[in-house]
Every structure is written in structure tokens, then in C-alpha cells.
Amino acid sequence: MRDRGEAILANREIVKKVEFPQFMSPELMQEWIDRIPRFLSYDLKNPEWRPTPHRVLDLSADGYGIISVKDESVNATGTMKDRPAWELVKLYADYAFGLFLRTSGLTEAKAKDFLATQRIPQCTLITSGNEGTAVAKAFEQYNLPPPKLVVGTTIHTTDEQKIRNLRADVYKIDLSKKISSTMMKLLTENEHGVEITSQSPYFLPNVIFYDWLVHEVFRQKPNDVYVPYGSGRLMENFLTWQSLTLSKGPDDRLGVHPGDANAIQEMVASIQRMNIFGAEPAKKDSQADKLTASFKPFLIFQDRDIRSQVTLRRTGDDTGKFKVREECVTMGYEILKKNGIQAEPSAAAGLALYLQRCDTATKKEKDAMLSRKTLIVNTGKGLDIEPTS
């Protein structure tokens, strides 16, 4: 293992580094406190996250019925990755506020001396483009330390060039096999920082990365939800919140009156019965390349965990992760594009799985599918170039 680590370190390419203060100052602490909004409750009247639209597509002429598309392409960088980027911004808001509390009883001189010893943590994350772009843009907006982005050696030249233009440190590393969190921090010269691709419970990525998105979908009460499955984070958030809703009752963001027992029971029942379909390309070199990494660093829920959720009746009976054929990926992408919805092939994987299930179903099964309320999550359009075929 040590030999492999040394080999990876020797072959690492430091693509770009950005200058930023290593230690905290009173001015920077105050800037983060003043500029980064703090939301103390899940208030639908003053939401932390404005809902993205649901677009209705009538595909009846092609035999696929009427579906709803949750369109994440309207976010600032064009993808759902703006959501976890914002969660990471909040970490720095909490960090700055924590330092403020530590220094609130000190004289100005002692507070300055204390802060001068506090090394500013940086974030290391693996990205194929979209998440790195979202995090770099969000961090730049609030003058946070440049993130340390790790890209694979097989990254497309066009995508790499775009990532080079971000306000971020960029490292190119062989990601064909799993790398430990400690090694990842070493590779990115971030031994005093935070490696967010690890499965640390502190970050609760399976709870908070897409929590607003999940509750926006839950409020629509679909029977079936189709999502792309790459790192698995999006599906994990759906399954986690199904479990939490069953055990703790409806979240405030669902808009259910806490005194209305019937409405509470109806909402919990609709969420518990909801099927979550994760779509993963069957082809390793699929054009949906955001979903095909051999090493999935964000993955927490394994296949067995998904099956356990079904067994425990915390999710719909048909919930699962499924392989989707390449021709269906192409078809799904073309449908979104034809209807003016910004997407990339990876973002269309959920729609692709829905089309595939319709095509392979018996007439009775298909009629049942078309009678259900179906919602597709379009995760947006990021760095991808147009597919060549």
C-alpha cells in the first residue's frame, strides 16, 4: 500500500495553485460572518434554497405518457451541484462564527494574536467537473479559500482546460483505484485541511447535500422518482429522508400543519411508498461519463443498503439501482434537449431509465406505469461537450 501511495505521489501533476492567506485575520473572520447568510430554520417563507421548477412533458405521442421534470439546470452553474457547494460554504460560516465566539471575551490585541495562529482549513474534493466548478464559484463569491480539486488522469482535455480557469488549486491524479482520505490530503498538500469525499459522518452528505431538493420533490407526491446514479449522493439523500420522515414525521419544509394528524399520516405514507429509481449506465465508456467512474469516492449506500431500505418498508417496493442501455441515454438526452431543457447525457440518465422500463414492460405493466405520477430529476448541464454520437 505504501509503495502504491508513493507511486501515486510521484505521478501526481500539480496543475495549478492559487495564493490565499494561510492563517486567519480578524478582517477575514468578520467578512465571512457578515457576508455568508445564516438560516436558522427551515422557513418556507424565507427559504434557504429557492425551489427549482418542475416542467411537464407530454410524451404520449411516443407512448411514454405525461411526466414531470425537476429542472436543476436553472441553478447558478447550471447543475444541482450548487446545492452541496452551498453546504460547504456554510461550513466556513460556522467556522468563522466559532472563532468569533472563541475571541469574544478577549482584548483586540489578544484576539488578533489568537487568530494569527489559526490555520485556515481548505477543502479537498474529487471532481469530474461539475462539483468542482460549483464549489469554486461559490467559494470565490464569498472570498473563501480556493478548493483543492482532484481530477483523474483520464479527464477530457476540454473539461480540464475549463477547470484550469477556476479559482482553485488543481491536481491530476490516477483515480482508477480507491485512495484513502489521509493519502488524498497528502496528495493535495492539505494535511491541515478537510477531505470532503470521505465518508465522515460530520458532513452528513447523505442528509444535507440535497435535502431541499428532496423536500421539493416530496411536496409534489410523485409515485416514482428517477435520478442519475453516479456517486450515489442524490439517491442516498432521497432514501435517508424517506427513513427520517417515517421515524420523525414530516419536516417543516413539507408544509404540513403539525396539528393536522390526517395530513401528517397522508404525507408520511406517500413518501414511504415512493419508488426511487437510480440509473447507472450499462456501458463503461458511456457518454454519460459523470456516472461511470471506477472509483466512487462519495458512495455510502451500497446495493445491500438499498435493498435493506426496501425490506424495512422505508421506501417503495420497486426502489433500486438499475443499469440503463446507451441508446436510452441518447434518447433521454435528445428528449430533454428537444424540449428546451439544458442537460448533459449524464443528467438524462433518470429519464433514460424510465424510457427503458416502458419499452421492456408488458402492456399491462406499461399501462400501470403510465397511470402513475412520474418525476424525473434533470441534474443539469455542466462542463460536458456535446456528445459525438
Number of C-alpha atoms within 10 A of each C-alpha: 7 8 8 10 16 13 12 17 17 11 13 16 18 14 15 17 15 13 10 11 10 14 13 20 20 18 10 15 19 14 16 21 19 13 12 18 12 12 11 7 11 15 13 14 7 10 13 16 15 12 17 17 14 19 15 13 15 13 12 11 8 7 13 18 19 17 22 19 22 23 24 28 23 16 19 14 21 20 26 29 24 24 22 19 20 18 17 18 20 17 12 22 23 15 16 23 17 14 19 17 10 13 17 11 10 12 10 12 8 12 18 16 14 17 19 15 12 13 14 20 19 22 20 29 23 24 19 24 21 23 22 26 27 25 30 23 22 20 21 16 12 15 15 21 22 24 25 30 28 26 24 17 16 13 15 14 9 11 17 20 11 12 25 16 11 21 21 24 23 27 23 22 22 18 19 13 11 12 18 14 18 13 18 24 21 14 24 25 15 18 16 13 16 18 23 20 20 20 16 12 9 7 16 11 23 24 20 17 24 24 21 22 22 22 22 20 22 22 15 14 19 20 19 20 27 26 29 31 25 23 19 23 21 25 26 25 23 27 29 20 26 28 20 16 18 18 11 10 16 23 15 14 19 19 15 19 12 12 8 9 11 11 15 17 14 12 21 22 17 19 27 21 21 23 23 24 23 24 29 27 27 14 14 14 12 19 21 25 18 21 24 20 17 11 13 18 22 18 16 17 18 12 10 10 13 19 18 13 19 20 12 10 15 24 29 22 17 14 21 19 22 16 15 23 18 20 12 22 29 20 18 26 26 17 17 20 15 10 11 9 20 22 24 29 31 31 32 32 36 31 29 31 28 25 18 19 17 19 14 10 13 11 11 8 12 17 14 11 19 16 11 14 16 20 27 28 24 30 29 25 24 24 19 20 12 9 11 5 5
